[in-house]
Amino acid sequence: MSLTKFILLLALTSGSWQGVALSDAPAGVTIRNVKYETFAAVSSRGSVAATTSSNPNRLPLPTDGSAVRIERTELHAYSMDLNNQGAKAIKAISWDFIFTDPATNAELLRHSFANVQQIDPARHKTIKFTTQLSPPPIVTAADLAKKSAPFVRSATLQCVLFSDGSTWEHSSARGKACERLERWIESRKSWHPQLEDLPFNP
């Protein structure tokens, strides 16, 4: 069987730790189940043979003498559950995923994301952003041996854009978070409008 691209996703459960949510959010909007997952996207190009193997870690073998190139990309999925018990439907959000040192409470790393996601009142959805941006490195043997997560993970909303055009902005947001979000929404229309998640660079 000839394939131009074969995709294999390998979940690495060691990265799927849950975190805690921060409380600063619009009235009726709550965050929970803050977590990230690390997995690999493996792709190959060339002529490959069909396989009936049940082993998900095994790639198809080449069927001829042509070269087969295999590429492995490490990806990270950052997510949170957003519950909207407020009076207005949510249209889009910008939010930060934060890693904190559990011993010192010092902020180690912060990633900024944005999602166009409709969440009506009395509804909840999982907000997810998949990227090559990685969590802080685990560099010591003691960290690797810990059964608990080496970081405290939390999420905070920077801006919420409601369907009626009104906005909510975090009290300590950097700059004008909602103006950046609205510009980002306009810009993404010329990129890939079918996608809900694209990089957000405030």
C-alpha positions as CSV (number, residue, x, y, z in Angstrom):
1,M,0.0,0.0,0.0
2,S,1.4,3.4,-1.0
3,L,0.9,6.2,1.5
4,T,2.1,9.8,1.2
5,K,1.9,10.2,4.9
6,F,1.4,8.0,7.9
7,I,0.6,9.6,11.2
8,L,1.0,7.8,14.5
9,L,0.3,9.5,17.8
10,L,2.0,8.1,20.9
11,A,0.6,9.3,24.2
12,L,3.2,9.8,26.9
13,T,1.1,9.7,30.1
14,S,3.9,10.9,32.4
15,G,3.1,14.4,31.3
16,S,-0.6,14.3,31.9
17,W,-0.7,15.9,35.3
18,Q,-3.7,17.9,36.5
19,G,-3.2,21.3,38.0
20,V,-5.2,23.9,40.0
21,A,-7.3,26.8,38.7
22,L,-7.0,30.5,39.6
23,S,-10.1,32.3,40.9
24,D,-9.9,35.6,39.0
25,A,-12.6,35.1,36.3
26,P,-15.9,36.8,35.1
27,A,-18.9,36.2,37.3
28,G,-20.2,32.7,36.9
29,V,-17.2,31.5,34.9
30,T,-15.0,28.9,36.6
31,I,-11.9,26.9,35.6
32,R,-11.0,23.3,36.6
33,N,-9.0,20.3,35.4
34,V,-6.0,22.3,34.3
35,K,-3.5,19.9,32.8
36,Y,-1.1,19.2,30.0
37,E,-0.2,16.1,28.0
38,T,2.9,15.3,26.0
39,F,2.8,13.1,22.9
40,A,4.7,12.4,19.7
41,A,3.5,12.9,16.2
42,V,5.4,10.4,13.9
43,S,5.1,10.8,10.1
44,S,6.7,8.8,7.3
45,R,6.9,9.4,3.6
46,G,7.4,6.8,0.9
47,S,6.0,3.4,0.0
48,V,4.9,1.4,3.0
49,A,3.3,-2.0,3.5
50,A,-0.1,-2.5,5.1
51,T,0.1,-4.2,8.5
52,T,-2.3,-6.1,10.6
53,S,-0.2,-5.7,13.7
54,S,-2.0,-4.5,16.8
55,N,1.2,-2.9,18.2
56,P,0.5,0.9,18.0
57,N,4.3,1.6,18.3
58,R,5.2,-0.2,15.1
59,L,5.5,1.7,11.9
60,P,4.8,0.1,8.5
61,L,7.7,-1.4,6.6
62,P,8.9,-0.1,3.2
63,T,7.7,-2.3,0.2
64,D,10.3,-1.3,-2.3
65,G,13.8,0.2,-2.5
66,S,12.6,3.8,-2.2
67,A,13.7,5.9,0.8
68,V,11.3,6.3,3.7
69,R,11.8,9.4,5.8
70,I,10.5,9.2,9.3
71,E,10.0,12.4,11.4
72,R,9.0,12.6,15.0
73,T,7.7,15.8,16.5
74,E,7.0,16.3,20.3
75,L,3.8,18.1,20.9
76,H,2.2,19.4,24.1
77,A,-1.6,19.8,24.6
78,Y,-2.5,22.4,27.3
79,S,-6.1,22.3,28.4
80,M,-8.7,23.4,31.0
81,D,-12.4,22.9,31.6
82,L,-14.3,26.2,31.3
83,N,-17.8,26.3,32.9
84,N,-20.0,29.2,32.0
85,Q,-22.8,29.8,34.6
86,G,-22.9,33.4,33.7
87,A,-25.7,35.3,31.8
88,K,-23.8,35.8,28.6
89,A,-22.5,33.4,25.9
90,I,-18.7,33.3,25.5
91,K,-17.3,33.8,22.0
92,A,-13.5,33.8,22.5
93,I,-10.9,33.9,25.2
94,S,-7.2,34.6,25.7
95,W,-5.6,32.7,28.6
96,D,-2.3,31.8,30.2
97,F,-1.0,28.4,31.3
98,I,1.4,28.9,34.2
99,F,4.0,26.6,35.8
100,T,5.0,27.4,39.4
101,D,7.7,26.0,41.6
102,P,5.8,24.1,44.4
103,A,8.5,24.9,47.0
104,T,9.0,28.6,46.4
105,N,5.8,29.6,44.5
106,A,8.1,31.3,41.9
107,E,6.7,31.4,38.4
108,L,8.8,29.2,36.2
109,L,7.1,29.5,32.8
110,R,4.0,31.1,31.3
111,H,2.5,30.3,27.9
112,S,-0.2,32.5,26.3
113,F,-3.0,31.0,24.2
114,A,-6.2,32.1,22.5
115,N,-9.3,30.1,21.4
116,V,-12.4,31.0,19.5
117,Q,-14.9,28.9,21.3
118,Q,-18.6,29.4,21.8
119,I,-19.8,28.5,25.3
120,D,-23.4,29.2,26.0
121,P,-24.8,29.9,29.5
122,A,-25.2,26.8,31.6
123,R,-22.7,25.0,29.4
124,H,-19.1,23.9,29.8
125,K,-16.3,22.9,27.4
126,T,-12.8,21.7,27.4
127,I,-10.5,24.4,26.0
128,K,-7.3,22.8,24.5
129,F,-4.3,24.2,22.7
130,T,-1.7,21.9,21.0
131,T,1.7,23.4,20.4
132,Q,5.4,22.6,20.3
133,L,5.9,25.0,23.3
134,S,7.2,22.7,26.1
135,P,6.8,22.8,29.9
136,P,9.9,23.6,32.0
137,P,12.6,20.9,31.8
138,I,12.9,18.3,34.6
139,V,16.7,18.3,35.1
140,T,17.4,16.4,38.4
141,A,17.1,12.7,39.3
142,A,15.1,13.7,42.3
143,D,12.5,15.4,40.2
144,L,12.2,12.4,37.9
145,A,11.8,10.1,41.0
146,K,8.9,12.1,42.4
147,K,5.5,10.5,42.2
148,S,3.8,13.9,42.3
149,A,4.1,16.5,39.6
150,P,7.3,18.7,39.8
151,F,5.3,21.8,39.0
152,V,2.1,23.5,40.1
153,R,0.1,24.1,37.0
154,S,-2.6,26.7,36.8
155,A,-4.6,28.7,34.3
156,T,-5.8,32.2,34.3
157,L,-8.1,34.1,31.9
158,Q,-6.6,37.3,30.4
159,C,-9.7,38.3,28.3
160,V,-13.1,37.0,27.7
161,L,-15.0,38.2,24.6
162,F,-18.8,37.6,24.9
163,S,-21.1,37.1,22.0
164,D,-22.9,40.4,22.6
165,G,-19.6,42.3,22.0
166,S,-18.9,43.0,25.6
167,T,-15.6,42.0,27.2
168,W,-14.0,41.1,30.6
169,E,-10.3,41.7,31.2
170,H,-8.1,40.4,34.0
171,S,-7.3,43.1,36.6
172,S,-3.6,42.6,36.1
173,A,-3.6,41.8,32.4
174,R,-0.5,42.8,30.5
175,G,-1.3,45.8,28.3
176,K,-4.7,45.8,26.6
177,A,-5.5,42.1,26.5
178,C,-8.9,42.4,24.9
179,E,-7.7,44.7,22.2
180,R,-5.0,42.1,21.3
181,L,-7.6,39.3,21.3
182,E,-9.9,41.2,18.9
183,R,-6.9,42.0,16.6
184,W,-5.9,38.3,16.7
185,I,-9.4,37.2,15.8
186,E,-9.4,39.5,12.8
187,S,-5.9,38.4,11.7
188,R,-6.7,34.6,11.9
189,K,-9.5,35.0,9.3
190,S,-6.8,35.3,6.6
191,W,-4.9,32.3,8.0
192,H,-6.9,29.2,8.6
193,P,-10.5,30.3,9.6
194,Q,-11.6,26.6,10.0
195,L,-9.2,26.2,13.0
196,E,-10.2,27.2,16.5
197,D,-6.7,27.3,17.9
198,L,-3.8,29.3,16.5
199,P,-0.7,30.8,18.2
200,F,-1.4,33.9,20.2
201,N,1.5,36.3,20.5
202,P,0.6,39.3,22.7
